[in-house]
Amino acid sequence: MKIYGGDIVPDFIVRKRPRKEYVQMTCRLEVDLLEELRTIVAQNGLSSVNDLINDSIKFALDNIEIKED
């Protein structure tokens, strides 16, 4: 568990997975975020930035809590 923005969130663990079907789309990432993703992939021997982004999105969707004003 880690503290992020004052909230406690579960650890994010990335695992290599078998190939899946993908749809190609274009989106823009902030330069510093992309560099950080590339560093994480390189330092941890992960398969690709793409897989890390997909795993990160799945984690975010599974753990999102939308607060209404």
C-alpha positions in Angstrom: 0.0 0.0 0.0 1.1 3.5 -0.8 -0.2 7.0 0.1 -1.1 9.0 -2.9 -2.7 12.4 -2.6 -3.5 11.7 1.0 -5.3 8.4 0.2 -4.0 4.9 0.7 -4.0 2.9 -2.5 -3.1 -0.7 -3.2 0.3 -1.5 -4.7 0.4 -1.7 -8.5 2.0 -4.9 -9.7 2.6 -5.5 -13.4 2.8 -9.0 -14.8 3.6 -10.2 -18.3 0.5 -11.6 -20.1 -0.2 -13.5 -23.3 -1.0 -11.5 -26.4 -4.4 -10.0 -26.7 -6.4 -8.3 -29.5 -5.7 -4.6 -29.7 -7.2 -1.6 -31.4 -4.8 1.2 -32.5 -5.7 4.7 -31.6 -3.8 7.9 -31.1 -3.6 9.9 -27.8 -1.2 12.5 -26.5 1.0 12.0 -23.4 2.9 14.5 -21.5 6.6 14.2 -22.3 7.7 13.6 -18.7 5.0 10.9 -18.3 6.2 9.0 -21.3 9.8 9.2 -20.2 8.8 7.9 -16.8 6.9 5.0 -18.4 10.0 4.2 -20.6 12.2 4.2 -17.5 9.9 1.9 -15.6 9.8 -0.5 -18.5 13.6 -0.5 -19.0 14.4 -0.9 -15.3 11.9 -3.7 -14.7 12.4 -5.7 -17.9 8.8 -5.3 -18.9 7.7 -6.2 -22.4 6.6 -2.7 -23.6 5.3 0.8 -22.7 2.1 -0.3 -24.4 1.5 -3.1 -21.9 2.4 -0.9 -19.0 -0.1 1.8 -20.2 -2.8 -0.9 -20.6 -2.1 -2.4 -17.2 -2.2 1.1 -15.7 -5.5 2.0 -17.3 -7.0 -1.3 -16.1 -5.8 -0.6 -12.5 -7.2 2.9 -12.6 -10.6 1.7 -13.9 -10.7 -1.0 -11.3 -9.9 1.5 -8.5 -11.6 4.7 -9.6 -13.9 6.4 -7.3 -15.8 9.4 -8.8 -16.7 11.9 -6.2 -19.7 14.1 -6.9 -19.7 17.7 -5.8 
